[in-house]
């Protein structure tokens, strides 16, 4: 790949739906894309792109209760743990905005 040159790789697998206000965190050679909004509703899906071959992985086997659907959250990788903090979502009772002050951790050791 040439230096100082933009390129647009051919992506394989199923990419996330269009979104904004999501997080995208580098974990080794992978990019973890979590949450955000489609312009109408907050999202809670996680997508992993392998940057070596530009393929989105199937991750249907995640265990545990993940974060509620949210946008505008923070994400950070510490060691092999991905931290998701805060953000904004919608109440399950109505469509009022909810601001989260919670923390979720995903151990990414299984990628090895």
LINPEKA-V229591 format. One record per residue. N is the residue number from 1. RES is the residue in three letters. D_CENTER is the distance of its C-alpha to the mean C-alpha in Angstrom with 2 decimals. Layout:
BEGIN
n=[N | N]
res=[RES | RES]
d_center=[D_CENTER | D_CENTER]
END
This chain:
BEGIN
n=[1 | 2 | 3 | 4 | 5 | 6 | 7 | 8 | 9 | 10 | 11 | 12 | 13 | 14 | 15 | 16 | 17 | 18 | 19 | 20 | 21 | 22 | 23 | 24 | 25 | 26 | 27 | 28 | 29 | 30 | 31 | 32 | 33 | 34 | 35 | 36 | 37 | 38 | 39 | 40 | 41 | 42 | 43 | 44 | 45 | 46 | 47 | 48 | 49 | 50 | 51 | 52 | 53 | 54 | 55 | 56 | 57 | 58 | 59 | 60 | 61 | 62 | 63 | 64 | 65 | 66 | 67 | 68 | 69 | 70 | 71 | 72 | 73 | 74 | 75 | 76 | 77 | 78 | 79 | 80 | 81 | 82 | 83 | 84 | 85 | 86 | 87 | 88 | 89 | 90 | 91 | 92 | 93 | 94 | 95 | 96 | 97 | 98 | 99 | 100 | 101 | 102 | 103 | 104 | 105 | 106 | 107 | 108 | 109 | 110 | 111 | 112]
res=[UNK | UNK | UNK | UNK | UNK | UNK | UNK | UNK | UNK | UNK | UNK | UNK | UNK | UNK | UNK | UNK | UNK | UNK | UNK | UNK | UNK | UNK | UNK | UNK | UNK | UNK | UNK | UNK | UNK | UNK | UNK | UNK | UNK | UNK | UNK | UNK | UNK | UNK | UNK | UNK | UNK | UNK | UNK | UNK | UNK | UNK | UNK | UNK | UNK | UNK | UNK | UNK | UNK | UNK | UNK | UNK | UNK | UNK | UNK | UNK | UNK | UNK | UNK | UNK | UNK | UNK | UNK | UNK | UNK | UNK | UNK | UNK | UNK | UNK | UNK | UNK | UNK | UNK | UNK | UNK | UNK | UNK | UNK | UNK | UNK | UNK | UNK | UNK | UNK | UNK | UNK | UNK | UNK | UNK | UNK | UNK | UNK | UNK | UNK | UNK | UNK | UNK | UNK | UNK | UNK | UNK | UNK | UNK | UNK | UNK | UNK | UNK]
d_center=[26.20 | 28.25 | 27.54 | 27.09 | 26.30 | 23.38 | 22.55 | 20.45 | 19.70 | 20.11 | 16.87 | 17.47 | 15.86 | 14.03 | 11.55 | 9.26 | 11.67 | 12.47 | 10.76 | 11.09 | 10.36 | 6.54 | 5.33 | 5.64 | 7.32 | 10.24 | 11.25 | 14.67 | 14.82 | 11.22 | 8.17 | 4.79 | 2.61 | 1.57 | 5.32 | 7.98 | 11.31 | 13.37 | 16.28 | 17.72 | 15.35 | 12.24 | 9.47 | 8.01 | 6.73 | 4.50 | 5.78 | 7.53 | 10.06 | 13.27 | 14.76 | 18.22 | 18.75 | 15.93 | 15.13 | 12.06 | 12.55 | 13.41 | 11.81 | 13.91 | 15.45 | 13.13 | 15.61 | 15.93 | 14.91 | 11.33 | 10.80 | 12.38 | 10.93 | 10.44 | 10.25 | 11.46 | 10.19 | 10.40 | 8.58 | 10.99 | 11.98 | 15.49 | 17.20 | 15.10 | 13.35 | 9.88 | 10.73 | 9.11 | 12.11 | 13.63 | 12.81 | 14.67 | 14.94 | 17.98 | 20.62 | 21.19 | 24.89 | 24.75 | 22.68 | 23.14 | 20.36 | 19.30 | 18.19 | 16.53 | 17.88 | 16.18 | 14.40 | 12.35 | 12.35 | 10.99 | 13.69 | 12.79 | 16.55 | 16.49 | 15.25 | 18.74]
END
